[in-house]
Structures are given as C-alpha cells and as structure tokens.
C-alpha cells in the first residue's frame, strides 16, 4: 500500500473490511489509513473525525481525490462530541490509531468516547484500536437503541 508505513499497512490489513461498508476513523490525520480503507470498501464510505482543524486540513489535502470521488469525508470534531447528522447511516466499523481516549492516556475522555462510538455503530458494529497484534477490539458495553 503506497504511502503507508509498515505499521499502518498491518493495521489496515487486519481490519475486517468488505466492499460497501461504512467505516469511521477516529483521529485520522494525515489521512493515509483512511485513503487505503476507502479503496478497500469500494462503494462504501469512510468518515474521518479529527479534533484538530490542522489535522482535518491535512486530510483534506492528502485525500482530495477520495473526497472528490465521494469515497471519503472528514469532520472536525472530537470523538467525545461526535454524533450522527440527521439521516446519516450508522457505521459498520470504527477504528482509532494512537488516540488518547482509547489507549489509556485520557481515561475520562475514553468513557464518553466509547459511548459515542457505541451510539453511531450499526448493530453488530465493532471498534478496533492499535495496540494488539496489530489491532485489538474494544467491546462496547452500551447497546445503542434503534
């Protein structure tokens, strides 16, 4: 995968991606993983959320082709504040690489972040973070209501 470090390539390879999936990447600057995922889900969609306006601008620049093609979109929002827009479909998979709310650096933010992710995942949706071999699944206790 061009443009990906060996570590990010291993993470993308480990995600259980299928064509047509909706994928949420949390904290995705500079956009390399999101671009690779977007090409794997084909007619699906990748939404990248990043709390940093600078990070969002970097993703918009690096993934301009995928954004223009409708494969990928980006929003400037912290995962602790993220919610679906009216009429927006839920996500099949969410993943995060080096995000403090999930890796233990910000445990209080992690509680809220997990509840936000649970609320935007489709039934059976799954959350993955780095730190496993190369990923680990975070089991969300909260079950979103329909």
C-alpha positions, -999 to +999 in steps of 0.1 A: +000+000+000+017+031-012+020+059+013+015+037+044+041+028+070+045-009+076+027-004+109-003+013+093-004-012+065-006-040+090-035-022+108-054-017+076-048-053+066-061-065+100-094-046+097-123-070+086-132-048+056-157-056+029-170-036-001-199-014+008-190-009+045-193+024+063-161+030+083-154+056+109-118+065+115-112+084+147-082+108+148-071+101+113-047+128+103-028+128+079-053+105+061-031+077+048-050+049+065-084+064+056-074+065+019-063+028+019-095+018+037-117+039+013-102+019-016-110-014+001-146-006+009-152+005-027-188+018-029-189+021+009-177+052+027-151+063+052-157+092+075-126+106+094-132+126+125-103+146+140-104+171+168-077+193+151-086+218+124-050+214+112-054+176+111-086+180+091-069+203+066-041+178+062-065+150+055-085+172+030-052+179+012-039+144+012-072+127+004-086+152-021-091+126-048-110+103-025-131+131-011-139+144-046-149+108-056-173+106-026-153+077-011-142+097+020-153+127+041-139+144+071-153+164+101-135+185+127-149+171+159-136+154+190-149+118+193-163+127+227-186+152+209-193+132+178-229+124+168-246+113+136-261+140+114-298+138+108-305+109+083-268+097+085-264+059+084-245+042+112-211+027+108-201-010+104-166-005+119-148+022+138-110+023+143-085+045+160-047+046+159-029+065+187-060+082+201-056+091+238-093+085+246-088+048+237-052+040+246-054+049+283-038+084+281-072+101+288-094+076+307-122+101+315-125+110+278-124+073+270-157+066+288-175+093+268-158+084+236-168+047+239-204+057+245-204+080+214-189+052+193-215+027+205-242+052+196-230+055+160-222+019+152-248-003+134-260-034+153-230-058+153-206-029+146-171-032+160-144-008+174-107-015+169-077+003+182-040-002+178-020-019+205-029-055+197-011-076+171-016-052+154-052-044+165-074-052+194-112-050+196-128-028+222-160-044+234-186-017+239-210-025+268-235+000+257-260-011+231-274+018+211-312+020+209-328+020+175 
